Structures are given as structure tokens and as C-alpha cells.
């Protein structure tokens, strides 16, 4: 039996602390196991890439060693953002891929996102891979290795579809991998780019590359207003989540940006299905319905959303956190650079500032997405108990992912994070007083739970 920390196998990726949970030997075993899994399912080629985190290159090399030991053909695209790896897999017709990244996690973390055809390996399949690795059930082969440029093809693909000439955009990459790609893309498409924190630095000295975290877009907002830019775009650590600041310097959450995308998609595809994850505003759900679309409330998580999009043949999906999935003119995976291009195209076509494009959308009062610490082995049982308490006091509860409970004031959400030892909380109401009552309700529901640290929640109120 192979000794490996089973907790690194999360719901939709592999993630852990570098050098402690994710050692070079673990990376090699992941490569050996995933390579075996691929070969047993008729996939002989795997695209690999890595972000700019400390240790990513070493983990990447160990992973490649494992893949080749299983007998895979390895196609290495080098330093990349996750959507670039997805793009390479799709246009090259390769169904296997591994991205070495921990996305927006703190610097000491790293991990692996595993491609599986048009989606990713997650859930039960990822647990089967874990069991295969633990049992040491590997094939033995002699693979091949080659390097290949993916970015030039990606850039040309975007050039063929977007002309964003004259738009003045600020770009904050949080010193993550997107800094190597996003400024060049938007410059090549005709934008006047003002870069911010675009030099890769694995210590993330300015802020974590996570647009959702409170305060992380403050500097971008200041840049937009001080230079009178049209828009600010922020990217997470591996380039699959988008943050937006409008021309007035206001942060625009992903669910409000999704309203603009929904209008465009439904104008061209009446009655289309659009996936909305559980943290999203009621304003988005109502707008999709008003426009004749079919909103589907679904679980948080890129792997889960991509699978559901394929099942439902949905043309658009999005998360409040900035994951955007387009299947109308794109491949259906989350790509923040592509989403930014779509947003800027909408602005160009409307000939309106972004602040005015959302002026007719109802503004609800809401908390941000708040993460509160909860031990990994407790978080799901805490959510189950919270469900029971909320059912007793709310008129409706959707439990597709945690609990989204509705009463006369609006809704509250509590769900377990699939990537961190924490709970995700949010509340929304049409009035400030209603939001206050909802926030108090959620506080009361969780206050009795030992191990749940509500400091971040109380600070956000």
C-alpha cells in the first residue's frame, strides 16, 4: 500500500501543502496513477502545464516522470494559465491534461487539476483514482515527451474573433500566472492596457490572486479612477476567474456581470438554459426568467458546472466568484481572459460605460462571499445541522449545494468549501433592514457550532 494523505483528493481537484502533503513522490504517483487511468480508458496523450507558484516546476517534473513511466505521450506547454491548458486539449484533440496549480490558495499550497475529455476528473472518479494510487495499481510503460507552444494559437484564435480597439483597461493579475498572458492578449486586441501586479511572484506580495477576497481589488479600483480607465479586470492565480471594476471604481460581482452575458446569449438563443450557482444574486435568476431563459440553480465548482452544462446543453454558466463558462461561441470551460474579451466586446457594442450598462438592474443588499474557518473533518456535518435549523424557520430551502434558505426578507447561504477548511456564507435582501435580519439569522444558526470561527462573517456585516 502506498502512503499518501487522502485529504488532498478534494471534490474537483487535488490540493495540499507543498512539501508536507504534496511531495515530489506524491506528484510522481499522481502522474503514474492518472497515466494508468488514462491508458486504461483509451487516452494515450496528456497535456501538462504549471503556474508560477513556488515548487510548481519541481512538482510538474515529478508528475511528468510518473506519466511517462506509465507509458503516456506527454505534451508540455510549460508555464501557463489553466484555461490555456484546456484550450490546448480541445484544439489539439487530446482528452488528458494536468495543470499544476492551487489557483487562489495561499502560497504554501499547490495541486493538480485533471482534464477528462470535455470536462475534468472529479467526485467519485477522483476518489477511484486515489484508491488506484493507494493500492499501487499502475501500468508500466515507456512514454514520450515533447514541448509545444499553446499560447500563439490561443492568441490568434482570439485575434480572429475580437477587435477591442480603443478600450482603456486596467489589469491586475495579483502576481499570478495570468500576468504572463492577459496584458499581452488585451494589448494585441487593441486595448490600452494599464498593468498592475502583473510580474509573477510566488509570494504574492501585494495580495492573494483572488478577486473575491475583500480588499483585493481596491488597488485596481484606484487605478481605474485615477487614470480614468473604462474598466478594470482582475484575474485569479491560474486565470480561470474574473473580477471586474467599472469606470466609477466599483467592484462588480460575477453574478451581476452574468446579467450582461445572459442578455447577450438570450438575445441570440431564445429560451436557452443558463446555469446559476447557489451563491448568485436573485437578480440574475429573475433577469434570466424575464428574458425567457431557463435558469438552473446548481452547485459551486468548475468541474460540477462543466459536467452539468454538458448534461443540460446549457449555453452559459457562471459563479459569483468569477468563473464564467461560455458554450455559445466557445468550448464551455472557464476562461477569465475569454470572459474579459466578451465583456469588453459588449461595452464596445453598447457604446456605453459599464456603470450605465447595469443601471437598470435591481440592486439588492448583500454580503460578499465570506469564508469562515471550520475544520476539514467538521464542515459537512456543520452544514447538515445548519440545514435542519434553517428548515424550521424558512419557507423554502434548496439543498443542491449546502443550504440556500429563503424567507420574506431574502435568502441566506451556508455551504462547505470544496477547496479549503472553511464554510462559505452569504445573504441577500431587497432592503438593508432585511439584510441585517438575515445576517443575524445566519449568525444564530452557526453560533452554537464549536470550531466555526465567525470573525470574518461578523467583520463583513
C-alpha positions as CSV (number, residue, x, y, z in Angstrom):
1,X,0.0,0.0,0.0
2,X,1.2,3.5,-0.9
3,X,1.3,6.0,1.9
4,X,-0.4,9.2,0.8
5,X,-2.5,11.8,2.6
6,X,-6.0,11.1,1.3
7,X,-7.3,14.5,2.2
8,X,-5.5,16.1,-0.8
9,X,-8.1,14.4,-3.0
10,X,-10.8,17.1,-2.9
11,X,-14.2,17.2,-4.7
12,X,-12.8,18.5,-8.0
13,X,-9.1,18.6,-7.8
14,X,-6.0,17.5,-5.8
15,X,-4.7,20.2,-3.5
16,X,-2.4,20.3,-0.4
17,X,0.6,21.9,1.3
18,X,3.7,21.7,-0.8
19,X,6.5,19.6,0.8
20,X,4.2,18.3,3.5
21,X,1.2,16.8,1.8
22,X,2.3,17.3,-1.8
23,X,5.9,15.9,-2.1
24,X,7.7,15.1,-5.3
25,X,7.0,11.4,-4.7
26,X,3.3,12.2,-4.4
27,X,3.4,14.1,-7.6
28,X,5.1,11.2,-9.4
29,X,2.5,8.8,-8.0
30,X,-0.3,11.1,-9.2
31,X,1.3,11.1,-12.7
32,X,1.7,7.3,-12.6
33,X,-1.9,6.8,-11.4
34,X,-3.5,9.3,-13.7
35,X,-1.5,8.0,-16.6
36,X,-2.6,4.5,-15.8
37,X,-6.3,5.7,-15.5
38,X,-6.0,7.4,-18.9
39,X,-4.4,4.5,-20.7
40,X,-7.0,2.1,-19.3
41,X,-9.7,4.3,-20.8
42,X,-8.1,4.7,-24.2
43,X,-6.3,8.0,-23.7
44,X,-2.6,7.9,-24.5
45,X,-1.7,11.6,-24.6
46,X,-1.6,14.1,-21.8
47,X,-1.0,17.9,-22.0
48,X,0.7,19.3,-18.9
49,X,1.3,22.9,-17.7
50,X,2.1,24.7,-14.5
51,X,1.5,28.0,-12.8
52,X,4.2,30.3,-11.2
53,X,3.9,29.0,-7.6
54,X,7.0,28.1,-5.6
55,X,7.6,24.4,-6.3
56,X,5.3,24.2,-9.3
57,X,8.2,23.4,-11.7
58,X,9.5,20.6,-9.4
59,X,6.1,19.1,-8.9
60,X,5.5,19.3,-12.7
61,X,8.7,17.5,-13.5
62,X,7.9,14.7,-11.0
63,X,4.4,14.5,-12.5
64,X,5.8,14.1,-16.0
65,X,8.1,11.4,-14.8
66,X,5.1,9.4,-13.5
67,X,3.1,10.0,-16.6
68,X,6.0,8.7,-18.8
69,X,6.6,5.7,-16.5
70,X,3.0,4.7,-17.2
71,X,3.6,5.0,-20.9
72,X,1.9,8.2,-21.8
73,X,2.8,10.7,-24.5
74,X,3.4,13.9,-22.6
75,X,2.9,17.3,-24.3
76,X,4.4,20.0,-22.2
77,X,3.2,23.6,-22.6
78,X,5.3,25.0,-19.8
79,X,4.2,27.9,-17.7
80,X,0.5,28.6,-18.4
81,X,-2.9,29.5,-17.0
82,X,-5.4,26.7,-16.6
83,X,-7.7,27.9,-19.5
84,X,-4.7,27.8,-21.8
85,X,-4.2,24.1,-21.0
86,X,-7.9,23.4,-21.5
87,X,-7.7,25.2,-24.9
88,X,-4.7,23.2,-25.9
89,X,-6.5,19.9,-25.1
90,X,-9.6,20.9,-27.1
91,X,-7.9,22.3,-30.3
92,X,-5.3,19.5,-30.3
93,X,-7.9,16.8,-29.7
94,X,-6.2,15.5,-26.6
95,X,-8.5,14.2,-23.8
96,X,-6.0,14.1,-21.0
97,X,-4.4,17.0,-19.2
98,X,-2.9,18.1,-15.9
99,X,-2.4,21.6,-14.6
100,X,-0.1,22.1,-11.7
101,X,-1.8,24.9,-9.7
102,X,-3.5,25.8,-6.4
103,X,-5.4,28.7,-8.0
104,X,-6.1,31.3,-5.3
105,X,-4.9,29.4,-2.3
106,X,-2.1,30.8,0.0
107,X,1.5,30.5,-1.3
108,X,2.2,27.3,0.7
109,X,-0.4,25.3,-1.3
110,X,-0.2,23.6,-4.7
111,X,-2.2,21.0,-6.5
112,X,-3.4,19.3,-9.7
113,X,-6.4,19.9,-11.9
114,X,-7.1,16.9,-14.1
115,X,-8.7,17.1,-17.5
116,X,-11.1,14.3,-18.6
117,X,-12.4,14.8,-22.2
118,X,-14.6,17.9,-22.3
119,X,-14.6,18.2,-18.5
120,X,-12.5,17.4,-15.6
121,X,-11.9,14.4,-13.3
122,X,-13.8,14.9,-10.1
123,X,-16.0,13.4,-7.5
124,X,-16.3,9.6,-7.5
125,X,-13.9,9.3,-10.4
126,X,-11.2,11.2,-8.5
127,X,-11.8,9.0,-5.5
128,X,-11.3,5.9,-7.7
129,X,-8.0,7.4,-8.9
130,X,-7.0,7.9,-5.3
131,X,-7.8,4.2,-4.5
132,X,-5.8,3.1,-7.5
133,X,-2.8,5.1,-6.3
134,X,-3.1,3.8,-2.7
135,X,-3.2,0.2,-4.0
136,X,-0.3,0.8,-6.3
137,X,-2.2,-0.4,-9.4
138,X,-0.1,1.0,-12.1
139,X,0.8,0.0,-15.6
140,X,4.5,0.0,-16.7
141,X,5.5,1.6,-19.9
142,X,7.9,3.9,-21.7
143,X,6.3,7.2,-22.6
144,X,7.4,10.1,-24.8
145,X,7.9,13.7,-24.1
146,X,7.6,16.9,-26.2
147,X,7.2,20.6,-25.7
148,X,4.7,22.6,-27.6
149,X,3.6,26.3,-27.8
150,X,0.0,26.7,-26.9
151,X,-0.2,30.5,-26.4
152,X,0.4,31.6,-30.0
153,X,-2.5,29.5,-31.3
154,X,-4.7,30.8,-28.4
155,X,-3.8,34.4,-29.2
156,X,-4.5,34.0,-32.9
157,X,-7.9,32.4,-32.1
158,X,-8.8,35.5,-30.1
159,X,-7.4,37.9,-32.7
160,X,-9.7,36.3,-35.3
161,X,-12.8,37.0,-33.1
162,X,-12.3,40.2,-31.2
163,X,-11.4,43.8,-32.0
164,X,-11.3,45.8,-28.8
165,X,-9.5,48.8,-30.2
166,X,-9.5,51.9,-28.0
167,X,-10.8,50.4,-24.8
168,X,-8.7,51.6,-21.8
169,X,-8.4,48.7,-19.3
170,X,-6.6,48.2,-16.1
171,X,-5.4,44.6,-15.5
172,X,-4.5,43.2,-12.0
173,X,-3.0,39.7,-12.0
174,X,-2.1,39.6,-8.3
175,X,1.4,38.4,-9.3
176,X,0.0,35.2,-10.6
177,X,0.5,33.3,-13.9
178,X,-2.1,35.4,-15.7
179,X,0.4,38.3,-15.7
180,X,2.4,36.5,-18.4
181,X,-0.6,36.3,-20.7
182,X,-3.5,38.7,-20.0
183,X,-1.7,42.1,-20.7
184,X,-0.4,40.8,-24.0
185,X,-3.8,39.4,-25.1
186,X,-5.6,42.7,-24.5
187,X,-2.8,44.8,-26.0
188,X,-2.9,42.6,-29.1
189,X,-6.6,43.0,-29.3
190,X,-6.3,46.8,-29.4
191,X,-6.8,47.8,-25.8
192,X,-4.7,50.5,-24.0
193,X,-3.5,48.4,-21.1
194,X,-2.5,49.7,-17.6
195,X,-0.9,46.7,-15.8
196,X,-0.9,46.2,-12.1
197,X,0.9,43.4,-10.2
198,X,1.5,41.5,-13.5
199,X,5.0,40.4,-12.7
200,X,4.8,36.8,-11.4
201,X,5.9,36.4,-7.8
202,X,5.1,33.2,-5.9
203,X,5.0,35.0,-2.6
204,X,2.0,37.1,-3.8
205,X,3.4,40.3,-2.0
206,X,0.6,42.6,-2.9
207,X,-2.5,40.5,-2.3
208,X,-3.5,36.9,-3.0
209,X,-4.6,36.5,-6.6
210,X,-8.3,36.1,-5.6
211,X,-10.7,38.8,-6.9
212,X,-13.4,37.7,-4.4
213,X,-11.4,38.4,-1.2
214,X,-12.4,41.6,0.4
215,X,-10.0,44.4,-0.4
216,X,-8.1,42.5,-3.2
217,X,-9.5,44.8,-5.9
218,X,-9.0,48.1,-4.0
219,X,-5.8,49.0,-5.8
220,X,-7.3,48.1,-9.2
221,X,-10.3,50.4,-8.4
222,X,-7.9,53.2,-7.5
223,X,-6.0,52.6,-10.8
224,X,-9.2,52.8,-12.8
225,X,-10.4,56.0,-11.3
226,X,-7.0,57.8,-11.1
227,X,-6.3,57.1,-14.8
228,X,-10.0,57.5,-16.0
229,X,-10.0,53.9,-17.4
230,X,-13.0,52.3,-19.0
231,X,-12.8,49.1,-16.9
232,X,-10.6,47.1,-14.6
233,X,-10.1,43.3,-14.9
234,X,-8.7,41.1,-12.1
235,X,-7.5,37.6,-12.6
236,X,-7.0,34.8,-10.0
237,X,-3.9,32.7,-9.7
238,X,-4.4,30.4,-12.6
239,X,-6.5,32.6,-14.8
240,X,-9.9,30.9,-14.7
241,X,-11.8,33.5,-12.5
242,X,-12.5,37.1,-13.5
243,X,-13.0,40.2,-11.2
244,X,-14.5,43.4,-12.6
245,X,-14.3,47.1,-11.6
246,X,-16.5,49.5,-13.5
247,X,-15.5,53.0,-14.7
248,X,-16.6,54.5,-11.4
249,X,-14.2,52.2,-9.5
250,X,-17.0,50.0,-8.1
251,X,-16.5,46.2,-7.8
252,X,-19.0,44.3,-9.9
253,X,-19.5,40.8,-8.6
254,X,-19.6,37.9,-11.0
255,X,-23.3,37.4,-10.7
256,X,-24.0,40.9,-11.9
257,X,-21.6,40.5,-14.8
258,X,-23.5,37.4,-15.7
259,X,-26.6,39.5,-16.2
260,X,-24.9,41.2,-19.1
261,X,-23.8,38.0,-20.6
262,X,-27.2,36.4,-20.1
263,X,-28.8,39.3,-22.0
264,X,-26.4,38.8,-24.9
265,X,-26.8,35.0,-25.0
266,X,-30.6,35.0,-24.7
267,X,-31.0,37.7,-27.4
268,X,-29.2,35.3,-29.8
269,X,-30.5,32.0,-28.4
270,X,-34.1,32.5,-27.0
271,X,-35.1,30.1,-24.3
272,X,-31.5,28.9,-23.6
273,X,-30.6,27.2,-20.4
274,X,-28.2,29.1,-18.1
275,X,-26.6,27.6,-15.0
276,X,-26.6,29.8,-11.9
277,X,-24.6,28.6,-8.9
278,X,-26.1,28.8,-5.4
279,X,-24.2,32.0,-4.3
280,X,-25.6,34.1,-7.1
281,X,-28.0,37.0,-6.7
282,X,-31.7,36.6,-7.1
283,X,-31.4,39.5,-9.6
284,X,-29.6,37.2,-12.0
285,X,-32.2,34.4,-11.7
286,X,-35.1,36.9,-12.2
287,X,-33.4,38.5,-15.2
288,X,-32.9,35.2,-17.0
289,X,-36.5,34.3,-16.4
290,X,-37.7,37.8,-17.5
291,X,-35.8,37.4,-20.8
292,X,-37.4,34.0,-21.5
293,X,-34.4,31.9,-20.5
294,X,-34.3,28.9,-18.2
295,X,-32.2,29.4,-15.1
296,X,-30.9,26.2,-13.4
297,X,-29.6,26.6,-9.8
298,X,-26.6,24.4,-9.4
299,X,-23.6,23.5,-7.3
300,X,-20.5,25.6,-6.9
301,X,-17.3,24.2,-8.6
302,X,-15.8,24.3,-12.0
303,X,-15.9,20.5,-12.5
304,X,-19.5,20.2,-11.4
305,X,-20.7,23.1,-13.6
306,X,-18.9,21.8,-16.7
307,X,-20.5,18.4,-16.3
308,X,-24.0,19.9,-15.7
309,X,-23.6,22.2,-18.7
310,X,-22.9,19.2,-20.9
311,X,-25.8,17.3,-19.4
312,X,-28.3,20.2,-19.8
313,X,-26.8,21.6,-23.1
314,X,-26.6,24.9,-21.4
315,X,-25.0,27.8,-23.3
316,X,-23.8,29.8,-20.3
317,X,-22.9,29.3,-16.7
318,X,-21.3,31.5,-14.0
319,X,-20.4,31.8,-10.4
320,X,-20.5,34.8,-8.2
321,X,-16.7,34.2,-7.7
322,X,-16.0,35.0,-11.3
323,X,-15.9,31.6,-13.0
324,X,-17.6,32.1,-16.4
325,X,-18.4,29.3,-18.8
326,X,-19.5,30.0,-22.4
327,X,-20.7,27.3,-24.8
328,X,-22.4,29.6,-27.4
329,X,-19.2,30.7,-29.1
330,X,-16.6,28.9,-27.0
331,X,-15.7,25.5,-25.6
332,X,-17.7,25.6,-22.4
333,X,-14.8,25.8,-19.9
334,X,-14.0,28.6,-17.5
335,X,-11.6,31.1,-19.1
336,X,-11.2,34.5,-17.4
337,X,-9.3,36.1,-20.3
338,X,-12.0,35.0,-22.8
339,X,-14.7,36.2,-20.4
340,X,-12.9,39.6,-20.2
341,X,-12.9,39.7,-24.0
342,X,-16.7,39.1,-24.1
343,X,-17.3,41.8,-21.6
344,X,-15.2,44.4,-23.4
345,X,-17.0,43.5,-26.7
346,X,-20.3,44.2,-25.0
347,X,-19.0,47.5,-23.8
348,X,-17.8,48.4,-27.3
349,X,-21.1,47.4,-29.0
350,X,-23.2,49.3,-26.4
351,X,-21.1,52.4,-26.7
352,X,-21.9,52.9,-23.0
353,X,-19.8,53.0,-19.9
354,X,-20.1,49.8,-17.8
355,X,-21.6,51.7,-14.9
356,X,-24.6,52.6,-17.2
357,X,-25.0,49.2,-18.7
358,X,-26.1,47.8,-15.3
359,X,-28.1,50.9,-14.3
360,X,-31.5,49.1,-14.9
361,X,-30.6,46.0,-12.8
362,X,-32.2,46.0,-9.3
363,X,-29.6,46.5,-6.7
364,X,-30.1,44.1,-3.8
365,X,-28.3,44.5,-0.5
366,X,-26.0,41.6,0.1
367,X,-22.9,40.5,1.9
368,X,-19.9,39.4,-0.1
369,X,-18.9,35.8,-0.3
370,X,-17.5,35.2,3.2
371,X,-15.2,32.3,4.1
372,X,-15.2,31.4,7.8
373,X,-12.8,28.8,9.2
374,X,-14.2,25.4,10.0
375,X,-12.1,22.2,10.4
376,X,-12.0,20.0,7.4
377,X,-13.4,17.0,9.2
378,X,-16.3,19.0,10.7
379,X,-17.5,21.3,7.9
380,X,-20.0,19.0,6.2
381,X,-21.7,17.9,9.4
382,X,-21.9,21.6,10.5
383,X,-23.7,22.3,7.2
384,X,-26.2,19.4,7.8
385,X,-27.1,20.7,11.2
386,X,-27.5,24.2,9.8
387,X,-29.9,22.8,7.2
388,X,-32.1,21.4,9.9
389,X,-32.2,24.7,11.8
390,X,-32.9,26.7,8.7
391,X,-35.7,24.4,7.6
392,X,-37.5,25.2,10.8
393,X,-37.6,28.9,10.2
394,X,-37.5,29.4,6.5
395,X,-40.3,28.9,3.9
396,X,-38.1,27.3,1.2
397,X,-34.7,25.6,1.2
398,X,-32.6,24.5,-1.8
399,X,-30.1,21.9,-0.8
400,X,-28.3,21.2,-4.1
401,X,-25.1,22.5,-2.5
402,X,-25.3,23.3,1.2
403,X,-28.4,25.2,2.1
404,X,-29.8,28.3,0.4
405,X,-32.8,29.2,2.6
406,X,-35.4,31.8,1.7
407,X,-37.8,33.8,3.9
408,X,-39.7,37.1,3.5
409,X,-36.5,39.1,3.8
410,X,-34.5,37.3,1.1
411,X,-32.1,34.4,1.3
412,X,-29.1,33.1,3.2
413,X,-26.5,30.5,2.2
414,X,-24.2,28.2,4.1
415,X,-22.1,25.6,2.2
416,X,-18.9,23.7,2.7
417,X,-15.9,24.8,0.6
418,X,-14.5,22.0,-1.6
419,X,-11.0,23.6,-1.6
420,X,-10.4,25.0,1.9
421,X,-11.2,24.1,5.5
422,X,-14.0,26.7,5.7
423,X,-17.7,27.4,5.2
424,X,-19.0,29.8,2.6
425,X,-21.6,32.2,3.8
426,X,-23.7,34.8,2.0
427,X,-27.0,36.7,2.5
428,X,-29.1,39.0,0.2
429,X,-32.2,41.1,0.7
430,X,-34.1,43.8,-1.1
431,X,-33.7,46.1,2.0
432,X,-30.9,47.0,4.4
433,X,-33.0,46.1,7.4
434,X,-33.9,42.7,5.8
435,X,-30.2,42.0,5.2
436,X,-29.5,42.8,8.9
437,X,-32.1,40.3,10.0
438,X,-30.8,37.6,7.6
439,X,-27.3,38.2,8.8
440,X,-28.4,37.8,12.4
441,X,-30.3,34.6,11.5
442,X,-27.3,33.0,9.9
443,X,-25.1,34.1,12.9
444,X,-27.6,32.5,15.3
445,X,-27.7,29.3,13.3
446,X,-23.9,28.8,13.4
447,X,-23.0,30.4,16.8
448,X,-23.5,27.2,18.7
449,X,-21.1,25.3,16.5
450,X,-17.7,24.8,18.2
451,X,-14.8,25.1,15.7
452,X,-16.6,27.6,13.5
453,X,-14.8,31.0,13.6
454,X,-17.4,33.6,12.7
455,X,-15.0,36.6,12.9
456,X,-14.8,37.1,9.2
457,X,-18.5,36.9,8.9
458,X,-19.2,39.4,11.7
459,X,-16.5,41.7,10.3
460,X,-18.2,41.7,6.8
461,X,-21.6,42.8,8.2
